[in-house]
Amino acid sequence: MHVTLRQLEVFAAVARHESFTRAAEVLHLSQPGVSMQIKQLENSIGLPLFEHVGKKIFLTDAGREMFAYSQEISHLLDEADDVLEELKGVQSGRLAISVATTASHFATRLLADFSKRYEGVTISLDITNRKSLQRQLENNEPDLVIMGQPPEGVDVESEIFMENPLVMIAPPDHPLVKEKNIPLKRFEKEHFVVREAGSGTRSAIQRFFEEHGVSFHTGIEMSSNEAIKQAVEAGLGLGIVSIHTLELELATETLVMLDVEDFPIIRHWHIVQRTGKRLSPVAQAFKQFVLDEAEQFIRLPA
């Protein structure tokens, strides 16, 4: 069996995205180019790797076996790359970081400062949602992940590096703005603009209200914190978001934090990696940088 690394890379991309078109986009290839690589691989193996059912593609039994081997080969190559980078030291190499969208406000400043200290390091940054972060950790793709609660069902190591308070926000003209220590019961009839189901922030909020025996009503679901803030500012409901996403809005007074009983909801930021992952010197340096210095990159009005 004669198989090239390029064929395995293309095959893994198609299998992961369940689409020839999406794999072509990710790999910056033409769709016919992707199809040709898959055809050559199938000819070399002597078995079909995909089957077409309607408009969808599925891995065959041979495809599932080949995907498992391709993942293992990819991880071995990554490990070899890490070992070679280790011989070069911290002043060069690559760093792949994935960050929860909520953390992007401080993580980009954090990475900017780190890159100034280590100018020879090439940084790849992916800002995405919790579901995508879990998939990336399952596939052992990034060096490190910055997120809230680490995912269940994935074998990871994590360390807390900073508190992540969730606060309740309202437009400046809301009638509750001037009240102090507002009882949580007052919000049973309020509607909230919230993140989508499955979001770590959404789960933490619902758990908090359940523990306090207070009903929580969702009015509108949004896929990002920016959309939530805009909706709250427009008067579509109240919101509960990380204080670390409110730097601009609090400074310009387009949104206001309400003074609510038992608030803020205290969560934490974690830096996460797959268990047993061998970090390069660059990744180790970045991890320590986050643990030691992350808090100084938070900017909020007094």
C-alpha positions in Angstrom: 0.0 0.0 0.0 1.5 3.3 -1.1 -0.1 6.2 0.7 1.2 9.8 0.9 0.9 12.2 3.8 -1.0 14.6 1.6 -3.6 12.0 0.8 -4.1 11.3 4.5 -4.4 15.0 5.3 -7.1 15.4 2.6 -8.9 12.2 3.6 -8.9 13.3 7.3 -10.3 16.7 6.4 -13.2 15.2 4.4 -13.9 12.7 7.2 -13.9 15.4 9.8 -16.1 17.8 8.0 -18.2 15.2 6.2 -18.0 17.2 3.1 -15.7 17.4 0.1 -16.6 21.0 -0.4 -15.8 22.1 3.2 -12.5 20.1 3.1 -11.5 21.9 -0.1 -12.2 25.3 1.6 -10.2 24.4 4.7 -7.2 23.1 2.8 -7.4 25.8 0.1 -7.8 23.2 -2.7 -10.3 22.9 -5.5 -13.0 20.3 -5.0 -11.8 18.2 -8.0 -8.3 18.3 -6.4 -9.8 16.8 -3.2 -11.8 14.2 -5.1 -8.6 13.2 -7.0 -6.6 12.7 -3.7 -9.4 10.6 -2.3 -9.7 8.5 -5.4 -5.9 7.9 -5.5 -6.0 6.8 -1.8 -9.0 4.5 -2.4 -7.1 2.9 -5.4 -4.0 2.4 -3.3 -6.0 0.8 -0.5 -8.3 -1.2 -2.8 -11.5 -0.3 -0.8 -14.0 2.6 -0.9 -13.6 5.0 2.0 -16.8 6.9 1.6 -20.3 6.1 0.6 -22.8 8.6 -0.7 -26.4 8.5 0.6 -28.5 11.2 -0.9 -26.5 14.5 -0.6 -24.5 13.2 2.4 -21.3 11.2 2.7 -20.5 8.6 5.3 -17.4 6.7 6.2 -17.4 3.0 5.2 -15.9 0.4 7.6 -12.6 0.8 5.8 -12.9 4.6 6.0 -13.5 4.5 9.8 -10.4 2.3 10.2 -8.3 4.6 8.0 -9.5 7.7 9.8 -8.3 6.2 13.2 -4.9 5.5 11.7 -4.7 8.9 10.1 -5.4 10.6 13.4 -2.7 8.5 15.1 -0.2 9.3 12.3 -1.0 13.0 12.6 -0.4 13.0 16.4 2.9 11.2 15.9 4.0 13.8 13.4 2.9 16.6 15.8 4.9 15.0 18.6 8.0 14.7 16.3 7.6 18.4 15.4 7.3 19.3 19.1 10.5 17.4 19.9 12.4 19.1 17.1 11.0 22.5 18.2 12.2 21.8 21.7 15.7 21.5 20.4 15.3 25.0 19.0 14.2 26.6 22.3 11.5 29.1 23.1 12.6 31.8 20.7 11.1 30.1 17.7 8.4 27.6 16.8 4.6 27.5 16.5 1.8 28.0 19.0 -1.8 26.9 18.4 -4.3 28.4 20.8 -8.0 28.1 20.8 -10.1 30.5 22.9 -13.8 30.7 23.9 -15.5 33.7 22.3 -16.2 35.2 25.8 -12.5 35.2 26.6 -11.4 36.8 23.3 -11.5 40.3 24.9 -8.5 39.7 27.1 -6.9 36.8 25.3 -6.0 38.8 22.2 -4.2 41.4 24.4 -2.5 38.5 26.2 -1.3 36.9 23.0 -0.1 40.3 21.6 2.1 40.8 24.6 3.4 37.3 24.5 4.3 37.6 20.8 6.3 40.8 21.6 8.4 38.9 24.1 8.9 35.9 21.7 9.0 37.6 18.3 10.2 34.4 16.5 7.1 32.4 17.5 4.3 31.9 14.9 0.9 32.0 16.7 -2.3 30.4 15.4 -5.4 31.7 17.2 -8.9 30.3 16.8 -11.8 32.1 18.6 -14.8 29.8 18.7 -17.7 28.4 20.7 -17.7 25.7 23.4 -18.9 22.9 21.1 -16.0 23.5 18.7 -13.5 23.8 21.6 -14.6 20.4 22.8 -14.3 18.8 19.4 -10.8 20.3 19.0 -9.7 18.9 22.4 -11.1 15.5 21.4 -9.0 15.6 18.3 -6.0 16.9 20.2 -5.7 19.8 17.7 -4.6 22.9 19.7 -1.7 23.2 22.0 -3.8 24.9 24.7 -7.4 26.1 25.1 -8.6 29.0 27.2 -12.2 28.5 28.2 -14.6 28.3 31.1 -15.6 25.0 32.6 -13.5 22.2 31.0 -15.7 19.8 29.0 -16.9 16.5 30.5 -16.2 13.3 28.7 -12.8 14.4 27.3 -9.6 13.5 29.1 -8.0 16.9 29.8 -5.8 18.6 32.3 -6.8 22.1 33.3 -5.7 24.9 35.7 -7.7 27.9 36.9 -5.9 31.2 36.3 -8.6 33.9 36.9 -12.1 34.5 38.2 -14.8 35.0 35.5 -17.7 36.9 37.2 -21.1 36.9 35.4 -23.0 40.1 35.9 -26.6 41.2 35.1 -26.8 44.0 32.6 -29.5 46.4 31.5 -29.9 49.6 29.4 -29.2 52.8 31.3 -32.9 53.8 31.3 -34.1 50.5 32.9 -36.2 51.2 36.1 -34.1 48.9 38.2 -30.8 50.7 37.5 -30.9 52.9 40.6 -32.0 50.1 43.0 -29.6 48.4 45.4 -29.3 44.7 46.3 -32.3 43.8 44.2 -33.9 40.5 45.4 -33.5 37.7 42.8 -37.2 37.0 43.0 -37.8 40.3 41.3 -36.5 38.8 38.1 -39.0 35.9 37.9 -41.2 37.8 35.4 -38.3 39.3 33.5 -37.2 37.9 30.2 -33.5 37.5 29.4 -31.4 37.5 26.3 -29.2 34.4 26.6 -26.6 32.3 24.8 -27.6 29.2 22.9 -28.3 25.9 24.6 -25.1 24.1 25.4 -23.2 27.3 26.1 -21.2 27.1 29.4 -22.5 30.6 30.4 -26.1 29.5 29.8 -25.7 26.3 31.8 -24.1 28.3 34.8 -27.0 30.8 34.8 -29.7 28.2 34.7 -28.0 26.3 37.5 -27.7 29.4 39.6 -31.4 30.3 39.3 -32.4 26.7 40.1 -30.2 26.6 43.2 -31.9 29.8 44.4 -35.4 28.4 43.6 -36.2 31.2 41.2 -37.7 30.8 37.7 -35.6 31.9 34.8 -37.3 32.9 31.5 -35.4 33.1 28.3 -36.7 35.6 25.8 -34.2 35.5 22.9 -31.3 33.2 22.2 -28.1 34.6 20.7 -25.0 32.9 19.4 -22.5 35.5 20.7 -22.0 37.9 23.6 -21.8 40.8 21.3 -25.3 40.1 20.0 -26.6 39.8 23.6 -25.2 43.2 24.5 -26.7 44.8 21.4 -30.1 43.2 22.2 -30.0 44.4 25.8 -29.0 47.9 24.7 -32.0 47.9 22.3 -34.4 47.0 25.2 -35.1 43.4 24.2 -34.5 42.0 27.7 -31.9 41.8 30.4 -28.7 39.9 30.0 -26.2 38.0 32.1 -22.6 38.0 30.7 -19.0 37.8 31.7 -17.8 41.2 33.1 -14.8 40.7 30.9 -16.9 41.3 27.8 -18.2 44.7 29.0 -15.1 46.9 28.9 -16.3 49.2 26.2 -20.0 49.3 27.2 -19.3 50.2 30.8 -16.8 52.9 29.9 -19.2 54.5 27.4 -22.2 53.8 29.7 -24.3 52.2 27.0 -25.0 49.3 29.4 -25.2 49.2 33.2 -24.6 46.5 35.7 -27.5 45.9 38.0 -26.9 45.5 41.7 -28.5 42.1 42.3 -28.7 39.9 45.4 -26.1 37.1 45.4 -24.5 38.4 42.2 -22.1 38.2 40.5 -22.1 34.5 39.6 -18.5 33.5 40.1 -17.1 31.2 37.4 -13.4 30.7 36.5 -11.2 30.8 33.4 -9.2 27.6 32.8 -6.2 26.9 30.6 -6.8 23.4 29.2 -4.8 20.7 27.3 -5.3 17.0 26.5 -4.1 14.7 29.2 -0.6 13.5 28.4 0.0 16.1 25.7 3.7 16.9 25.4 3.9 20.7 25.3 6.7 22.4 23.3 8.8 24.9 25.1 6.8 27.7 23.4 3.5 26.2 24.7 5.0 25.7 28.2 6.1 29.3 28.2 2.7 30.6 27.1 0.9 28.4 29.7 3.1 29.8 32.5 2.6 33.3 31.1 -1.2 32.9 31.4 -1.0 31.5 34.9 1.3 34.3 36.1 0.1 37.4 34.2 -3.4 37.0 32.7 -5.1 39.3 35.3 -3.1 42.4 34.2 -4.8 42.3 30.8 -8.3 42.9 32.2 -9.4 46.5 31.8 -12.6 47.7 33.5 -13.7 51.0 34.8 -13.4 51.4 38.6 
